[in-house]
């Protein structure tokens, strides 16, 4: 549990009743979402000749925040309706990074698919590879060897650690705690160094594939992992000493961006945003996949649903993920690291130089792909940002007929107007950071 139940909120979130005049009525009638066309916003921002646009004596204005603003965490644009420094309504505008990855995925074979989806959430690419591979395996009706299952879980939990460390770094930078950018980046580098040893790449790995993983864990992986487990926990303690009792840090987060459970569920929020409201839900425990039902860990929940809870949950989740990693290292089984069904799995590299049949088999799998029986499947995993889902439809060919990703960052962005309503512009920066959006996943 996060240490939030007995803390004192230093600055409660602003409510509509705390404002006066037309602004209060407008907020109550229209809600937090700015529902306005670009043309209307332009007229309002410029004032125009219509006296009706001059609301509140000219104190109301439309401000564009982003898409190049560093605190919008990528190419996210926010249209803010302001009354002085107070955010009345807001509207997230997305699409500046749109890559069409779902449509692209329908033109790639199932074996090529992980190279595409891994680039969606570039802070947690292994989760995208995992959920895609699980959906393909469901269509194929094949099982993954136990060793591959545990390797997947080990790597994904390390990826959760690296993603949350990146959050700690950027969250600190957004709030003026520049030291956290250095410290969070430093610890994340240690995890990425381990990824590079195992997969050959620091990110966008194409390591988890349908049927298993691309390669077995290399010799000496335990030594490097033990070093990682020794380095990170004491540095998390240093983060808490640096931040938790820092009055400016607490004042910037406590009581800012408050959302309750009913609102979070209505807006399809998942992950730390939902758990910060006190709703105890985690797919790893409540709908187990991989080998999560064989390891012990706690689901971290908050109590206040504010930006501080979301920060504290992610910090504590790093510790829980390290507990899972340690158990995975101790319980790692032997055996194959990928399914040996020849229709799905290419032959071992050594056999290609010895057998013409193996060479032909390898060539056909990587050029034509393997055919998947007709049907549809949905798989979901608990990514660092919430429920990450993959929906695949097969028509019996080597490519998906339809592919759709249920991206948690995309759904979580719906909460922004409600989190920012009544706060200041400076609070908007803290709120965006607390949502932890990855725009590659939003604009997939």
N, C-alpha and C positions, 0 to 999 in steps of 0.2 A: 504494500500500500504506500502511496505517496504521503509525505508529511504535509498534508494540507488540511486535515480535518480540524485542527485546533489553532490554525494560524489566524491572524487578524487581518482583514482586508483593509489596506491603507487608503484606497480610494475606490468607492463603489462605482459601478458603471452608471453612466448618465441614463436617465429615463425620460420619456417624452414629457412627463409632468413637470420636469425641472426646467423646461423651456417655457417661453411666454408667447402670446400673440398667435399670429397666423402660422408660424412655424410649428407650434404644437399641434394645431388642428391638421395641418398638412401631413405631418408625420403619422398621426393617428389614422387618417383617412387613406393615405397612399402606401403606408408601410415603409420598410427600409430600402426596398429595391427602387432604383431610379428607372422608371419606365418612360423613356423619352427617346425620340428619334435623333439622329445626328443633326438634322436641320433645326429641330426645335432647340437642341442644346446650343447650337451655334447662335441662334437668335437670342436665347436667354443670356449666354455668355457676353454677347455684344450689346445687350440692352435693347437694341432695335428702336423703332419709333412707336411701338405699342405701349402705352402706359401700363397695360395689364402685366407686362413682363417685369415691371419695376416693383417686385414684391419686397415687403419689409423695408421700404425706404432705400432700396438699392443695396442692402446688406447681403443679399443672397447671390451666389455666383456658382458657375460650373467650372471645375478644375480638372484637367487631364493629368493623371499621375501614371507615367509610363507611356509607351511600352519600353522605353530605354532607361527608366529610373532603376538604379541598382537595387533598391529595396523592394522592387516588385518581383524579385527572384526569377528573372528571365523576361521574356517578351510578353508580359501581362500588362494590359492597360486598364486603368480604373477611371471611370467618370464619377467624380465626386460632386455632390451638391452641398455647398458649404454655406454656413451662416457664421461669418467670422472664421474662427478656427474649428468650429463644430461641424462634424459630418452629419448632415440630415439624411441624405439618401446616397446610394452608390450603385454602380453597375459595372461588374467585371466584363471586359471586352477581350475575347480570345480570338485566336486564328492567325496570329502573326507568325507562328512557327509551323503552320499546318504542313504536314509531310505526306498525308494519305497512306499511312503505313498499313491500315486495315485493308484497303483496296490493293495495295502492293502485295500484301500477304496472299491474296487470292491468285496472284500470278507466279508465286514461288512454290516449289515443291515442299512437302511436309518436312523434309530434311533441311531445306534451306530456311525454313520459317524462323528458327531461333536467331539467325543472323539479323533478321528484320525486327523482331519484337524486343530484342535485347537493347535496342537504341531508344525505346520509348521512355522508360524510367531510367535515365542514365546514372542516377545515384544508387539504384538498386536493380541492376540489370539481371541478376540471377533469378529474381522472383518472376520477371517476365518470361524468361526462358523456361522456368519450372512450370508455370501455369499453362503455357502453350503446350509443353511436352506432355503434361498430365491430360490435357484435352485430347491430344492425338492418341495417346495410349488408351484412353477410354474408347475412342472410336475403333482402334485396332483390337481391343480386347486382350491386350498383352500385359504381363506383369513385369515389374522391374526387380532385378536381383537385390537381395537385402543390402549388399555392400553399396550399390548405387544409391539406394534409398537413404542410407545413413550419410553418404558423401554429400548428397543433395542437401540434407538437413544441416549438416555441418557448414557447408558453404553459404547457405541462405542465412543462417543465423549470424555468421561473420559479416555478411552483406548488410544485415539489419544493424549491426554494430557500426559499420562504416557509414551508413546512411544517417544514423542518429548522431554520430560524431560530426558529420557535415552540418547537421542542423544546429548542434551546439556552437559550431564555429560561426555560421552565418547569422544565427540568432544573436550571438554576442556582438557581432559587427553591426547589425541593425540597431542595437540598443546603445551603441557607443562603447561596449566592452571590447576594445580592439584586441586585448590580450587573448580573448577566447578564440578569435580567428586563428591566431598562431597555435594555440594549444590544441584546439580541435583538429586542425589540419595536420598537426604533428602526429597525433595518435591515429588518425585515419590513414596516414602514409604507411604505418606499420601493417595495417590490415591489407592495404592494396599491395604491399610488397609480398605478402603471403599469397594473395590472389595471383600475382604475376608468376610466382614459383609454381603454382598448381596448374594454372590455365594458360600461361604464356602472355597474358594481357592484364592490365590494371583495371580495365572496365570494358563493357560490351564484349563479353568473353566468348559467347557461343560454346559454352562448356556443357550446360545441361541440354541434352538432346533427347528426342523420342527414343525410349528404350533404355536410357541410362545416362551416362556422362561420357564426354569425349575421351577422357584418359583417366587412368588410375592415379591415386595420390602418389607423388614422387617419393623416392627414398629420403628419409630424414624429415618428413613433414611433421612428425610428432615433436621433434626438437624445436622447430620454428614456432609451432603452435603453443608449446609450453612457454616459450619466451614471450609470446603475445599475451598469454593469460597472466603472466607476471607483470607486464608493463602497464596494462590499461587500468585495472581496478584501483591502484593507489592514485592514479591521475584523475580518476573520476571523483575520488575524495577531495582532491585539490580543487576541482571545479566547484564542488559544493561549498568549500571554505571561501572561495573567491566570490561566488555569486549569491548563495542562498541568504546570507545575512547582510548583503550589501543593500543599504536602504534605497539607493537610486534604482537598482535593478528590480527590487521588489515593487517599488512604487510604479515602475513602468509596466509591470505585468499583472499584479494583483488587482482584481476587479476590472480588468480590461478585457474586452472581447468575450463577455459572458454569454453562454448558451446553455439551455437546460436540456434534459434528456428528450422530452417530447419534441422540441424544436429540432434537435439533432437527428432524430429518427425520421421526422417529417421531411427533412432536407436530404435524406439518404447519406448522412455523414457516417463514416466508420473510422476505425483505428483510434489513435490517441485523442482525436476530437470527441468521439463518442464516449470513450472510456473516461475522459476528463469530467464528464457530467455525472459520473457515478454508475453508469451502465456497464455491467460486468460482462463483456462479450469479446471473445477472441476465437477466431476460427481454429487456431491450433489446438485449443482445448475443447471447444464446443462442437466442432465438426472436424475431428482429427484427420490428418493426412500424413503422408510420409511415416515417420516413427514417433510422432509427438506424444502418442499415448503410452510410450515406453520410457519417457523421460519426465523428470520432476522440474516444474517451474511455476512461478506465480504470475497471474495476470494482474498487471498494475492498473488501478483505477484511482480516480480523483474524487473530489467532492464539490468543487465550486464551479467547474466548467469554464474557467477563465484561462488567460494566456499563461499564467504561472503554473497551473495544473498541467497544461499541455507540455510545458518545458520539463517539469519534474517527472512526468510519466516517461518521457523519452529518455531522460537520464537514467531512471531506474530500470527501464527496459534493456538498456545496454548490459547491466549487471545480470539480468535474467537470461539474456541471450548467451552471455559468457558461461553461465551455469549449464545451459544446454550444450554448448560447444565442448565443455569439459567432459560431460557425460558421453557425448558422441565419440570423443577421442578414446575414452575407456571402453566403450561398448562396440566399437567399430568391428563388424564381422569381416571375415575373409571372403574369397570367391570372386565371381565375375563383377566387373564394373558396368556391364551393359548386357542387355538381353541378347541371347545367341540365336534368335530366330533369323535365319539367313535371308528371309524376305524383307527384313527391316534393317538388319545390321550389316555393314560392309565387312569384308573379311579382314583378318589381322594383316597389318602392314607387311610382316615378314613373308606371308604366303603369296603376296602379289608377285614377288620376284621368282617364285618357284612354280606357280601354277597358272596356266593360261585361263583356266576356268575362273580362278579367283580374280584375275585381272579383268575379265569380262564382267564378272559379278560387280566388282568395285566400280567399273566404268558405268554400268547401267544404273546402279543405285544413285550415283552422284550426277548423272546427266538426266535420266528419266524420272528418278525418284521411285518410291514404292506406292502401290495403290492401296487406298483405304476403303473399307466397305461403306456403302451408303448409310447415312444416319446423321445424328446431331448429338453434340455433347457440350456440357458446360463444366468447367473446373474452376475452383476458387481457392485462393491462398491468402494468408494474412501477411500483406506486405508492410513495410514500415509506415505507410500512409493509410492503410485500411484494407478493405476487401478488394483484391485484384482478381478479376474473373476473365476467363476466355471462353467464348462461345464459338464453336466450329460446326459447320455443316459440310458434309461430304456427299458428293454425287457418284462416288466410286472411282474417281480419277486420282492422279498423283498430287493434285493441288486442292486446297480447300475451296469449296463452292462459295462459302461465305465465312467471314471471320469478323468477330467483334470483340473488343476488349472493354471490360467494365473497369475503367480506370478510376481509382479512388481519388486522385487529385482533381479530376474533372468534377466528380460529385461533390467533393469537399469545397470546391470554389463557390458553390451555391450558398454556403454559410457566410461568405464575406460581408454582404450588405447587412445581414442581421448582427454580425459581430461588431461591425464598425459604427452602427447607428448610435448617435448621441455622443460618440467619442471625439477626440481631437485628431488633427492630421497626424501628429506624432504617434498617437495610439494606432492609427491605421497601419503604420510601419510595423509596429509590434504585432498587430493582429495578422497581417499577411505572413510574417515570419512564423507565427505560432501554428498557422495552417500547414506550413511546410509543403507548398505546391511544387511539383516538377512539371514545367510547361511542355516538355517533350511528351509526357504522358497525357496532358490535357489536349494538346493539338496533334495527337497521333493521327 
